[in-house]
Amino acid sequence: MRSARALATDPALLLLGRTRRRPAPPRKQALPPVARQLKAEGMSLLLVEHDMDFVMGLADRVVVMGSAQS
């Protein structure tokens, strides 16, 4: 629901953060076509996700962030 409200403001960049729970498979299946449509309309998406198979099938560019373990 928050994503729908964010889209109503006609942003140039949409941040999709990872939820505490893993997204259900139907939700993950719904995101790629929507993301491609938004990209075609000129919007950029920043996706925070840990499932690299999912990310690699969707993203044009990937930036990996990590932290040093002590």
N, CA, C, O and CB atoms as a CASP TS submission, in Angstrom:
PFRMAT TS
TARGET T0000
AUTHOR 0000-0000-0000
METHOD Language model
MODEL 1
PARENT N/A
ATOM      1  N   MET     1       0.822  -1.189   0.000  1.00  0.00           N
ATOM      2  CA  MET     1       0.000   0.000   0.000  1.00  0.00           C
ATOM      3  C   MET     1       0.867   1.254   0.000  1.00  0.00           C
ATOM      4  O   MET     1       0.541   2.229  -0.676  1.00  0.00           O
ATOM      5  CB  MET     1      -0.935  -0.003   1.201  1.00  0.00           C
ATOM      6  N   ARG     2       1.955   1.239   0.743  1.00  0.00           N
ATOM      7  CA  ARG     2       2.822   2.418   0.770  1.00  0.00           C
ATOM      8  C   ARG     2       3.404   2.715  -0.605  1.00  0.00           C
ATOM      9  O   ARG     2       3.555   3.876  -0.985  1.00  0.00           O
ATOM     10  CB  ARG     2       3.948   2.224   1.779  1.00  0.00           C
ATOM     11  N   SER     3       3.734   1.650  -1.357  1.00  0.00           N
ATOM     12  CA  SER     3       4.279   1.855  -2.699  1.00  0.00           C
ATOM     13  C   SER     3       3.257   2.546  -3.587  1.00  0.00           C
ATOM     14  O   SER     3       3.622   3.405  -4.390  1.00  0.00           O
ATOM     15  CB  SER     3       4.706   0.517  -3.322  1.00  0.00           C
ATOM     16  N   ALA     4       1.998   2.192  -3.459  1.00  0.00           N
ATOM     17  CA  ALA     4       0.947   2.829  -4.257  1.00  0.00           C
ATOM     18  C   ALA     4       0.850   4.310  -3.910  1.00  0.00           C
ATOM     19  O   ALA     4       0.704   5.145  -4.802  1.00  0.00           O
ATOM     20  CB  ALA     4      -0.415   2.134  -4.026  1.00  0.00           C
ATOM     21  N   ARG     5       0.930   4.639  -2.636  1.00  0.00           N
ATOM     22  CA  ARG     5       0.886   6.056  -2.241  1.00  0.00           C
ATOM     23  C   ARG     5       2.104   6.793  -2.767  1.00  0.00           C
ATOM     24  O   ARG     5       1.998   7.936  -3.212  1.00  0.00           O
ATOM     25  CB  ARG     5       0.806   6.195  -0.707  1.00  0.00           C
ATOM     26  N   ALA     6       3.270   6.140  -2.719  1.00  0.00           N
ATOM     27  CA  ALA     6       4.490   6.778  -3.231  1.00  0.00           C
ATOM     28  C   ALA     6       4.375   7.037  -4.725  1.00  0.00           C
ATOM     29  O   ALA     6       4.812   8.084  -5.204  1.00  0.00           O
ATOM     30  CB  ALA     6       5.724   5.904  -2.940  1.00  0.00           C
ATOM     31  N   LEU     7       3.800   6.108  -5.466  1.00  0.00           N
ATOM     32  CA  LEU     7       3.642   6.290  -6.914  1.00  0.00           C
ATOM     33  C   LEU     7       2.696   7.426  -7.247  1.00  0.00           C
ATOM     34  O   LEU     7       2.821   8.048  -8.301  1.00  0.00           O
ATOM     35  CB  LEU     7       3.140   5.012  -7.552  1.00  0.00           C
ATOM     36  N   ALA     8       1.756   7.702  -6.365  1.00  0.00           N
ATOM     37  CA  ALA     8       0.790   8.777  -6.607  1.00  0.00           C
ATOM     38  C   ALA     8       1.456  10.151  -6.652  1.00  0.00           C
ATOM     39  O   ALA     8       0.883  11.096  -7.193  1.00  0.00           O
ATOM     40  CB  ALA     8      -0.283   8.765  -5.530  1.00  0.00           C
ATOM     41  N   THR     9       2.653  10.271  -6.091  1.00  0.00           N
ATOM     42  CA  THR     9       3.362  11.555  -6.083  1.00  0.00           C
ATOM     43  C   THR     9       4.210  11.763  -7.334  1.00  0.00           C
ATOM     44  O   THR     9       4.865  12.795  -7.473  1.00  0.00           O
ATOM     45  CB  THR     9       4.243  11.652  -4.854  1.00  0.00           C
ATOM     46  N   ASP    10       4.201  10.768  -8.263  1.00  0.00           N
ATOM     47  CA  ASP    10       4.950  10.832  -9.516  1.00  0.00           C
ATOM     48  C   ASP    10       6.447  11.063  -9.274  1.00  0.00           C
ATOM     49  O   ASP    10       7.005  12.039  -9.775  1.00  0.00           O
ATOM     50  CB  ASP    10       4.388  11.941 -10.403  1.00  0.00           C
ATOM     51  N   PRO    11       7.106  10.171  -8.506  1.00  0.00           N
ATOM     52  CA  PRO    11       8.522  10.358  -8.198  1.00  0.00           C
ATOM     53  C   PRO    11       9.428  10.007  -9.374  1.00  0.00           C
ATOM     54  O   PRO    11       9.016   9.295 -10.290  1.00  0.00           O
ATOM     55  CB  PRO    11       8.901   9.523  -6.997  1.00  0.00           C
ATOM     56  N   ALA    12      10.652  10.503  -9.345  1.00  0.00           N
ATOM     57  CA  ALA    12      11.660  10.118 -10.334  1.00  0.00           C
ATOM     58  C   ALA    12      12.401   8.873  -9.862  1.00  0.00           C
ATOM     59  O   ALA    12      12.938   8.121 -10.675  1.00  0.00           O
ATOM     60  CB  ALA    12      12.655  11.276 -10.586  1.00  0.00           C
ATOM     61  N   LEU    13      12.430   8.654  -8.535  1.00  0.00           N
ATOM     62  CA  LEU    13      13.114   7.513  -7.935  1.00  0.00           C
ATOM     63  C   LEU    13      12.210   6.910  -6.881  1.00  0.00           C
ATOM     64  O   LEU    13      11.656   7.624  -6.044  1.00  0.00           O
ATOM     65  CB  LEU    13      14.482   7.928  -7.322  1.00  0.00           C
ATOM     66  N   LEU    14      12.059   5.586  -6.921  1.00  0.00           N
ATOM     67  CA  LEU    14      11.248   4.888  -5.937  1.00  0.00           C
ATOM     68  C   LEU    14      12.151   3.922  -5.182  1.00  0.00           C
ATOM     69  O   LEU    14      12.810   3.086  -5.800  1.00  0.00           O
ATOM     70  CB  LEU    14      10.053   4.138  -6.610  1.00  0.00           C
ATOM     71  N   LEU    15      12.192   4.021  -3.866  1.00  0.00           N
ATOM     72  CA  LEU    15      12.974   3.132  -3.017  1.00  0.00           C
ATOM     73  C   LEU    15      12.065   2.024  -2.508  1.00  0.00           C
ATOM     74  O   LEU    15      11.066   2.283  -1.836  1.00  0.00           O
ATOM     75  CB  LEU    15      13.625   3.908  -1.833  1.00  0.00           C
ATOM     76  N   LEU    16      12.420   0.798  -2.834  1.00  0.00           N
ATOM     77  CA  LEU    16      11.679  -0.355  -2.349  1.00  0.00           C
ATOM     78  C   LEU    16      12.563  -1.075  -1.345  1.00  0.00           C
ATOM     79  O   LEU    16      13.490  -1.791  -1.723  1.00  0.00           O
ATOM     80  CB  LEU    16      11.251  -1.304  -3.521  1.00  0.00           C
ATOM     81  N   GLY    17      12.274  -0.883  -0.071  1.00  0.00           N
ATOM     82  CA  GLY    17      13.085  -1.470   0.985  1.00  0.00           C
ATOM     83  C   GLY    17      12.639  -2.876   1.297  1.00  0.00           C
ATOM     84  O   GLY    17      11.496  -3.248   1.035  1.00  0.00           O
ATOM     85  N   ARG    18      13.527  -3.642   1.847  1.00  0.00           N
ATOM     86  CA  ARG    18      13.236  -5.019   2.225  1.00  0.00           C
ATOM     87  C   ARG    18      12.414  -5.014   3.498  1.00  0.00           C
ATOM     88  O   ARG    18      12.720  -4.283   4.440  1.00  0.00           O
ATOM     89  CB  ARG    18      14.538  -5.839   2.413  1.00  0.00           C
ATOM     90  N   THR    19      11.378  -5.822   3.526  1.00  0.00           N
ATOM     91  CA  THR    19      10.561  -5.934   4.728  1.00  0.00           C
ATOM     92  C   THR    19      11.226  -6.897   5.706  1.00  0.00           C
ATOM     93  O   THR    19      12.189  -7.577   5.353  1.00  0.00           O
ATOM     94  CB  THR    19       9.127  -6.407   4.380  1.00  0.00           C
ATOM     95  N   ARG    20      10.723  -6.955   6.907  1.00  0.00           N
ATOM     96  CA  ARG    20      11.282  -7.881   7.898  1.00  0.00           C
ATOM     97  C   ARG    20      11.064  -9.332   7.492  1.00  0.00           C
ATOM     98  O   ARG    20      11.910 -10.192   7.739  1.00  0.00           O
ATOM     99  CB  ARG    20      10.661  -7.629   9.272  1.00  0.00           C
ATOM    100  N   ARG    21       9.942  -9.590   6.878  1.00  0.00           N
ATOM    101  CA  ARG    21       9.651 -10.949   6.414  1.00  0.00           C
ATOM    102  C   ARG    21      10.010 -11.054   4.948  1.00  0.00           C
ATOM    103  O   ARG    21       9.958 -10.071   4.209  1.00  0.00           O
ATOM    104  CB  ARG    21       8.159 -11.319   6.642  1.00  0.00           C
ATOM    105  N   ARG    22      10.371 -12.246   4.538  1.00  0.00           N
ATOM    106  CA  ARG    22      10.662 -12.451   3.119  1.00  0.00           C
ATOM    107  C   ARG    22       9.374 -12.269   2.330  1.00  0.00           C
ATOM    108  O   ARG    22       8.323 -12.752   2.753  1.00  0.00           O
ATOM    109  CB  ARG    22      11.280 -13.865   2.861  1.00  0.00           C
ATOM    110  N   PRO    23       9.432 -11.584   1.194  1.00  0.00           N
ATOM    111  CA  PRO    23       8.217 -11.418   0.389  1.00  0.00           C
ATOM    112  C   PRO    23       7.681 -12.774  -0.066  1.00  0.00           C
ATOM    113  O   PRO    23       8.446 -13.679  -0.399  1.00  0.00           O
ATOM    114  CB  PRO    23       8.497 -10.521  -0.834  1.00  0.00           C
ATOM    115  N   ALA    24       6.388 -12.893  -0.073  1.00  0.00           N
ATOM    116  CA  ALA    24       5.753 -14.125  -0.544  1.00  0.00           C
ATOM    117  C   ALA    24       6.007 -14.284  -2.037  1.00  0.00           C
ATOM    118  O   ALA    24       6.114 -13.284  -2.747  1.00  0.00           O
ATOM    119  CB  ALA    24       4.226 -14.117  -0.245  1.00  0.00           C
ATOM    120  N   PRO    25       6.106 -15.512  -2.528  1.00  0.00           N
ATOM    121  CA  PRO    25       6.362 -15.718  -3.959  1.00  0.00           C
ATOM    122  C   PRO    25       5.419 -14.959  -4.892  1.00  0.00           C
ATOM    123  O   PRO    25       5.894 -14.421  -5.893  1.00  0.00           O
ATOM    124  CB  PRO    25       6.272 -17.172  -4.266  1.00  0.00           C
ATOM    125  N   PRO    26       4.099 -14.882  -4.623  1.00  0.00           N
ATOM    126  CA  PRO    26       3.252 -14.105  -5.551  1.00  0.00           C
ATOM    127  C   PRO    26       3.669 -12.635  -5.626  1.00  0.00           C
ATOM    128  O   PRO    26       3.596 -12.024  -6.692  1.00  0.00           O
ATOM    129  CB  PRO    26       1.783 -14.195  -5.124  1.00  0.00           C
ATOM    130  N   ARG    27       4.101 -12.070  -4.510  1.00  0.00           N
ATOM    131  CA  ARG    27       4.542 -10.675  -4.511  1.00  0.00           C
ATOM    132  C   ARG    27       5.811 -10.516  -5.329  1.00  0.00           C
ATOM    133  O   ARG    27       5.957  -9.542  -6.069  1.00  0.00           O
ATOM    134  CB  ARG    27       4.772 -10.178  -3.078  1.00  0.00           C
ATOM    135  N   LYS    28       6.725 -11.458  -5.205  1.00  0.00           N
ATOM    136  CA  LYS    28       7.967 -11.399  -5.989  1.00  0.00           C
ATOM    137  C   LYS    28       7.682 -11.581  -7.472  1.00  0.00           C
ATOM    138  O   LYS    28       8.367 -10.990  -8.307  1.00  0.00           O
ATOM    139  CB  LYS    28       8.961 -12.470  -5.512  1.00  0.00           C
ATOM    140  N   GLN    29       6.694 -12.381  -7.810  1.00  0.00           N
ATOM    141  CA  GLN    29       6.351 -12.582  -9.210  1.00  0.00           C
ATOM    142  C   GLN    29       5.695 -11.345  -9.799  1.00  0.00           C
ATOM    143  O   GLN    29       5.798 -11.104 -11.001  1.00  0.00           O
ATOM    144  CB  GLN    29       5.433 -13.782  -9.363  1.00  0.00           C
ATOM    145  N   ALA    30       5.026 -10.562  -8.973  1.00  0.00           N
ATOM    146  CA  ALA    30       4.326  -9.369  -9.459  1.00  0.00           C
ATOM    147  C   ALA    30       5.271  -8.194  -9.678  1.00  0.00           C
ATOM    148  O   ALA    30       4.981  -7.326 -10.501  1.00  0.00           O
ATOM    149  CB  ALA    30       3.238  -8.969  -8.482  1.00  0.00           C
ATOM    150  N   LEU    31       6.384  -8.144  -8.970  1.00  0.00           N
ATOM    151  CA  LEU    31       7.273  -6.980  -9.043  1.00  0.00           C
ATOM    152  C   LEU    31       7.967  -6.796 -10.392  1.00  0.00           C
ATOM    153  O   LEU    31       7.970  -5.672 -10.894  1.00  0.00           O
ATOM    154  CB  LEU    31       8.311  -7.088  -7.979  1.00  0.00           C
ATOM    155  N   PRO    32       8.555  -7.820 -11.012  1.00  0.00           N
ATOM    156  CA  PRO    32       9.292  -7.575 -12.265  1.00  0.00           C
ATOM    157  C   PRO    32       8.499  -6.881 -13.365  1.00  0.00           C
ATOM    158  O   PRO    32       9.023  -5.934 -13.952  1.00  0.00           O
ATOM    159  CB  PRO    32       9.789  -8.864 -12.793  1.00  0.00           C
ATOM    160  N   PRO    33       7.262  -7.288 -13.688  1.00  0.00           N
ATOM    161  CA  PRO    33       6.558  -6.564 -14.755  1.00  0.00           C
ATOM    162  C   PRO    33       6.253  -5.118 -14.387  1.00  0.00           C
ATOM    163  O   PRO    33       6.301  -4.231 -15.239  1.00  0.00           O
ATOM    164  CB  PRO    33       5.269  -7.275 -15.095  1.00  0.00           C
ATOM    165  N   VAL    34       5.940  -4.884 -13.117  1.00  0.00           N
ATOM    166  CA  VAL    34       5.670  -3.511 -12.671  1.00  0.00           C
ATOM    167  C   VAL    34       6.947  -2.688 -12.748  1.00  0.00           C
ATOM    168  O   VAL    34       6.917  -1.546 -13.205  1.00  0.00           O
ATOM    169  CB  VAL    34       5.102  -3.495 -11.226  1.00  0.00           C
ATOM    170  N   ALA    35       8.062  -3.248 -12.311  1.00  0.00           N
ATOM    171  CA  ALA    35       9.341  -2.538 -12.358  1.00  0.00           C
ATOM    172  C   ALA    35       9.721  -2.185 -13.793  1.00  0.00           C
ATOM    173  O   ALA    35      10.191  -1.080 -14.063  1.00  0.00           O
ATOM    174  CB  ALA    35      10.446  -3.383 -11.715  1.00  0.00           C
ATOM    175  N   ARG    36       9.517  -3.123 -14.706  1.00  0.00           N
ATOM    176  CA  ARG    36       9.839  -2.853 -16.122  1.00  0.00           C
ATOM    177  C   ARG    36       8.942  -1.759 -16.696  1.00  0.00           C
ATOM    178  O   ARG    36       9.399  -0.929 -17.481  1.00  0.00           O
ATOM    179  CB  ARG    36       9.695  -4.139 -16.961  1.00  0.00           C
ATOM    180  N   GLN    37       7.686  -1.757 -16.312  1.00  0.00           N
ATOM    181  CA  GLN    37       6.763  -0.714 -16.779  1.00  0.00           C
ATOM    182  C   GLN    37       7.185   0.647 -16.238  1.00  0.00           C
ATOM    183  O   GLN    37       7.201   1.631 -16.977  1.00  0.00           O
ATOM    184  CB  GLN    37       5.312  -1.034 -16.349  1.00  0.00           C
ATOM    185  N   LEU    38       7.524   0.709 -14.962  1.00  0.00           N
ATOM    186  CA  LEU    38       7.961   1.977 -14.372  1.00  0.00           C
ATOM    187  C   LEU    38       9.242   2.471 -15.032  1.00  0.00           C
ATOM    188  O   LEU    38       9.399   3.668 -15.272  1.00  0.00           O
ATOM    189  CB  LEU    38       8.174   1.821 -12.860  1.00  0.00           C
ATOM    190  N   LYS    39      10.157   1.550 -15.324  1.00  0.00           N
ATOM    191  CA  LYS    39      11.402   1.915 -16.008  1.00  0.00           C
ATOM    192  C   LYS    39      11.094   2.488 -17.389  1.00  0.00           C
ATOM    193  O   LYS    39      11.691   3.486 -17.793  1.00  0.00           O
ATOM    194  CB  LYS    39      12.340   0.688 -16.130  1.00  0.00           C
ATOM    195  N   ALA    40      10.177   1.871 -18.105  1.00  0.00           N
ATOM    196  CA  ALA    40       9.794   2.351 -19.439  1.00  0.00           C
ATOM    197  C   ALA    40       9.193   3.748 -19.374  1.00  0.00           C
ATOM    198  O   ALA    40       9.274   4.512 -20.336  1.00  0.00           O
ATOM    199  CB  ALA    40       8.797   1.386 -20.088  1.00  0.00           C
ATOM    200  N   GLU    41       8.591   4.078 -18.238  1.00  0.00           N
ATOM    201  CA  GLU    41       8.006   5.403 -18.036  1.00  0.00           C
ATOM    202  C   GLU    41       9.032   6.411 -17.517  1.00  0.00           C
ATOM    203  O   GLU    41       8.696   7.567 -17.258  1.00  0.00           O
ATOM    204  CB  GLU    41       6.836   5.312 -17.066  1.00  0.00           C
ATOM    205  N   GLY    42      10.289   5.967 -17.364  1.00  0.00           N
ATOM    206  CA  GLY    42      11.356   6.883 -16.966  1.00  0.00           C
ATOM    207  C   GLY    42      11.662   6.930 -15.483  1.00  0.00           C
ATOM    208  O   GLY    42      12.440   7.777 -15.044  1.00  0.00           O
ATOM    209  N   MET    43      11.078   6.052 -14.713  1.00  0.00           N
ATOM    210  CA  MET    43      11.327   6.055 -13.275  1.00  0.00           C
ATOM    211  C   MET    43      12.506   5.150 -12.939  1.00  0.00           C
ATOM    212  O   MET    43      12.710   4.115 -13.574  1.00  0.00           O
ATOM    213  CB  MET    43      10.071   5.606 -12.506  1.00  0.00           C
ATOM    214  N   SER    44      13.277   5.551 -11.937  1.00  0.00           N
ATOM    215  CA  SER    44      14.354   4.721 -11.419  1.00  0.00           C
ATOM    216  C   SER    44      13.880   4.046 -10.143  1.00  0.00           C
ATOM    217  O   SER    44      13.122   4.624  -9.364  1.00  0.00           O
ATOM    218  CB  SER    44      15.637   5.558 -11.163  1.00  0.00           C
ATOM    219  N   LEU    45      14.335   2.817  -9.939  1.00  0.00           N
ATOM    220  CA  LEU    45      13.991   2.059  -8.737  1.00  0.00           C
ATOM    221  C   LEU    45      15.269   1.696  -7.996  1.00  0.00           C
ATOM    222  O   LEU    45      16.255   1.273  -8.600  1.00  0.00           O
ATOM    223  CB  LEU    45      13.178   0.782  -9.093  1.00  0.00           C
ATOM    224  N   LEU    46      15.238   1.864  -6.706  1.00  0.00           N
ATOM    225  CA  LEU    46      16.326   1.405  -5.858  1.00  0.00           C
ATOM    226  C   LEU    46      15.727   0.313  -4.989  1.00  0.00           C
ATOM    227  O   LEU    46      14.836   0.573  -4.180  1.00  0.00           O
ATOM    228  CB  LEU    46      16.961   2.581  -4.991  1.00  0.00           C
ATOM    229  N   LEU    47      16.212  -0.901  -5.157  1.00  0.00           N
ATOM    230  CA  LEU    47      15.652  -2.068  -4.497  1.00  0.00           C
ATOM    231  C   LEU    47      16.648  -2.600  -3.476  1.00  0.00           C
ATOM    232  O   LEU    47      17.805  -2.854  -3.810  1.00  0.00           O
ATOM    233  CB  LEU    47      15.285  -3.161  -5.526  1.00  0.00           C
ATOM    234  N   VAL    48      16.208  -2.767  -2.241  1.00  0.00           N
ATOM    235  CA  VAL    48      17.024  -3.374  -1.195  1.00  0.00           C
ATOM    236  C   VAL    48      16.524  -4.803  -1.044  1.00  0.00           C
ATOM    237  O   VAL    48      15.398  -5.028  -0.600  1.00  0.00           O
ATOM    238  CB  VAL    48      16.940  -2.569   0.175  1.00  0.00           C
ATOM    239  N   GLU    49      17.361  -5.770  -1.413  1.00  0.00           N
ATOM    240  CA  GLU    49      16.930  -7.172  -1.412  1.00  0.00           C
ATOM    241  C   GLU    49      18.142  -8.069  -1.221  1.00  0.00           C
ATOM    242  O   GLU    49      19.237  -7.739  -1.676  1.00  0.00           O
ATOM    243  CB  GLU    49      16.185  -7.532  -2.731  1.00  0.00           C
ATOM    244  N   HIS    50      17.956  -9.190  -0.558  1.00  0.00           N
ATOM    245  CA  HIS    50      19.041 -10.131  -0.288  1.00  0.00           C
ATOM    246  C   HIS    50      19.021 -11.333  -1.222  1.00  0.00           C
ATOM    247  O   HIS    50      20.003 -12.072  -1.290  1.00  0.00           O
ATOM    248  CB  HIS    50      18.966 -10.603   1.140  1.00  0.00           C
ATOM    249  N   ASP    51      17.942 -11.540  -1.930  1.00  0.00           N
ATOM    250  CA  ASP    51      17.811 -12.675  -2.845  1.00  0.00           C
ATOM    251  C   ASP    51      18.482 -12.303  -4.167  1.00  0.00           C
ATOM    252  O   ASP    51      17.878 -11.644  -5.014  1.00  0.00           O
ATOM    253  CB  ASP    51      16.302 -13.064  -3.066  1.00  0.00           C
ATOM    254  N   MET    52      19.736 -12.732  -4.336  1.00  0.00           N
ATOM    255  CA  MET    52      20.515 -12.297  -5.493  1.00  0.00           C
ATOM    256  C   MET    52      19.990 -12.867  -6.810  1.00  0.00           C
ATOM    257  O   MET    52      20.121 -12.217  -7.847  1.00  0.00           O
ATOM    258  CB  MET    52      21.960 -12.692  -5.313  1.00  0.00           C
ATOM    259  N   ASP    53      19.408 -14.050  -6.798  1.00  0.00           N
ATOM    260  CA  ASP    53      18.815 -14.577  -8.036  1.00  0.00           C
ATOM    261  C   ASP    53      17.689 -13.662  -8.506  1.00  0.00           C
ATOM    262  O   ASP    53      17.566 -13.371  -9.696  1.00  0.00           O
ATOM    263  CB  ASP    53      18.282 -16.021  -7.823  1.00  0.00           C
ATOM    264  N   PHE    54      16.881 -13.218  -7.572  1.00  0.00           N
ATOM    265  CA  PHE    54      15.787 -12.307  -7.886  1.00  0.00           C
ATOM    266  C   PHE    54      16.326 -10.977  -8.412  1.00  0.00           C
ATOM    267  O   PHE    54      15.846 -10.463  -9.422  1.00  0.00           O
ATOM    268  CB  PHE    54      14.911 -12.073  -6.646  1.00  0.00           C
ATOM    269  N   VAL    55      17.320 -10.429  -7.727  1.00  0.00           N
ATOM    270  CA  VAL    55      17.904  -9.133  -8.106  1.00  0.00           C
ATOM    271  C   VAL    55      18.541  -9.201  -9.492  1.00  0.00           C
ATOM    272  O   VAL    55      18.331  -8.315 -10.320  1.00  0.00           O
ATOM    273  CB  VAL    55      18.954  -8.691  -7.066  1.00  0.00           C
ATOM    274  N   MET    56      19.314 -10.246  -9.741  1.00  0.00           N
ATOM    275  CA  MET    56      20.026 -10.343 -11.012  1.00  0.00           C
ATOM    276  C   MET    56      19.063 -10.489 -12.191  1.00  0.00           C
ATOM    277  O   MET    56      19.401 -10.105 -13.311  1.00  0.00           O
ATOM    278  CB  MET    56      20.993 -11.522 -10.982  1.00  0.00           C
ATOM    279  N   GLY    57      17.886 -11.031 -11.959  1.00  0.00           N
ATOM    280  CA  GLY    57      16.899 -11.148 -13.016  1.00  0.00           C
ATOM    281  C   GLY    57      16.130  -9.869 -13.273  1.00  0.00           C
ATOM    282  O   GLY    57      15.363  -9.778 -14.231  1.00  0.00           O
ATOM    283  N   LEU    58      16.334  -8.881 -12.416  1.00  0.00           N
ATOM    284  CA  LEU    58      15.535  -7.660 -12.498  1.00  0.00           C
ATOM    285  C   LEU    58      16.374  -6.408 -12.751  1.00  0.00           C
ATOM    286  O   LEU    58      15.932  -5.501 -13.456  1.00  0.00           O
ATOM    287  CB  LEU    58      14.747  -7.485 -11.228  1.00  0.00           C
ATOM    288  N   ALA    59      17.562  -6.352 -12.192  1.00  0.00           N
ATOM    289  CA  ALA    59      18.333  -5.107 -12.167  1.00  0.00           C
ATOM    290  C   ALA    59      19.209  -4.906 -13.393  1.00  0.00           C
ATOM    291  O   ALA    59      19.733  -5.859 -13.970  1.00  0.00           O
ATOM    292  CB  ALA    59      19.189  -5.073 -10.944  1.00  0.00           C
ATOM    293  N   ASP    60      19.356  -3.628 -13.781  1.00  0.00           N
ATOM    294  CA  ASP    60      20.321  -3.247 -14.810  1.00  0.00           C
ATOM    295  C   ASP    60      21.709  -3.106 -14.193  1.00  0.00           C
ATOM    296  O   ASP    60      22.715  -3.481 -14.796  1.00  0.00           O
ATOM    297  CB  ASP    60      19.898  -1.928 -15.499  1.00  0.00           C
ATOM    298  N   ARG    61      21.742  -2.563 -12.991  1.00  0.00           N
ATOM    299  CA  ARG    61      22.993  -2.369 -12.249  1.00  0.00           C
ATOM    300  C   ARG    61      22.799  -2.873 -10.829  1.00  0.00           C
ATOM    301  O   ARG    61      21.717  -2.747 -10.256  1.00  0.00           O
ATOM    302  CB  ARG    61      23.430  -0.867 -12.248  1.00  0.00           C
ATOM    303  N   VAL    62      23.851  -3.443 -10.269  1.00  0.00           N
ATOM    304  CA  VAL    62      23.796  -3.956  -8.903  1.00  0.00           C
ATOM    305  C   VAL    62      24.945  -3.362  -8.109  1.00  0.00           C
ATOM    306  O   VAL    62      26.089  -3.350  -8.563  1.00  0.00           O
ATOM    307  CB  VAL    62      23.855  -5.509  -8.881  1.00  0.00           C
ATOM    308  N   VAL    63      24.630  -2.870  -6.924  1.00  0.00           N
ATOM    309  CA  VAL    63      25.644  -2.391  -5.993  1.00  0.00           C
ATOM    310  C   VAL    63      25.514  -3.255  -4.745  1.00  0.00           C
ATOM    311  O   VAL    63      24.431  -3.368  -4.172  1.00  0.00           O
ATOM    312  CB  VAL    63      25.473  -0.845  -5.664  1.00  0.00           C
ATOM    313  N   VAL    64      26.610  -3.857  -4.331  1.00  0.00           N
ATOM    314  CA  VAL    64      26.598  -4.715  -3.157  1.00  0.00           C
ATOM    315  C   VAL    64      27.234  -3.968  -2.011  1.00  0.00           C
ATOM    316  O   VAL    64      28.342  -3.444  -2.118  1.00  0.00           O
ATOM    317  CB  VAL    64      27.331  -6.048  -3.423  1.00  0.00           C
ATOM    318  N   MET    65      26.505  -3.933  -0.908  1.00  0.00           N
ATOM    319  CA  MET    65      27.009  -3.258   0.294  1.00  0.00           C
ATOM    320  C   MET    65      27.272  -4.327   1.342  1.00  0.00           C
ATOM    321  O   MET    65      26.509  -5.284   1.472  1.00  0.00           O
ATOM    322  CB  MET    65      25.992  -2.174   0.827  1.00  0.00           C
ATOM    323  N   GLY    66      28.330  -4.162   2.068  1.00  0.00           N
ATOM    324  CA  GLY    66      28.664  -5.111   3.126  1.00  0.00           C
ATOM    325  C   GLY    66      29.250  -4.378   4.309  1.00  0.00           C
ATOM    326  O   GLY    66      29.533  -3.181   4.251  1.00  0.00           O
ATOM    327  N   SER    67      29.423  -5.110   5.364  1.00  0.00           N
ATOM    328  CA  SER    67      30.052  -4.516   6.544  1.00  0.00           C
ATOM    329  C   SER    67      31.220  -5.399   6.962  1.00  0.00           C
ATOM    330  O   SER    67      31.207  -6.615   6.769  1.00  0.00           O
ATOM    331  CB  SER    67      29.026  -4.350   7.716  1.00  0.00           C
ATOM    332  N   ALA    68      32.206  -4.768   7.527  1.00  0.00           N
ATOM    333  CA  ALA    68      33.381  -5.517   8.004  1.00  0.00           C
ATOM    334  C   ALA    68      33.011  -6.253   9.281  1.00  0.00           C
ATOM    335  O   ALA    68      32.401  -5.687  10.188  1.00  0.00           O
ATOM    336  CB  ALA    68      34.601  -4.568   8.249  1.00  0.00           C
ATOM    337  N   GLN    69      33.386  -7.509   9.334  1.00  0.00           N
ATOM    338  CA  GLN    69      33.138  -8.321  10.529  1.00  0.00           C
ATOM    339  C   GLN    69      34.358  -8.194  11.436  1.00  0.00           C
ATOM    340  O   GLN    69      35.493  -8.298  10.971  1.00  0.00           O
ATOM    341  CB  GLN    69      32.854  -9.830  10.158  1.00  0.00           C
ATOM    342  N   SER    70      34.124  -7.969  12.741  1.00  0.00           N
ATOM    343  CA  SER    70      35.283  -7.894  13.636  1.00  0.00           C
ATOM    344  C   SER    70      35.447  -9.151  14.414  1.00  0.00           C
ATOM    345  O   SER    70      36.373  -9.263  15.217  1.00  0.00           O
ATOM    346  CB  SER    70      35.163  -6.732  14.581  1.00  0.00           C
TER
END
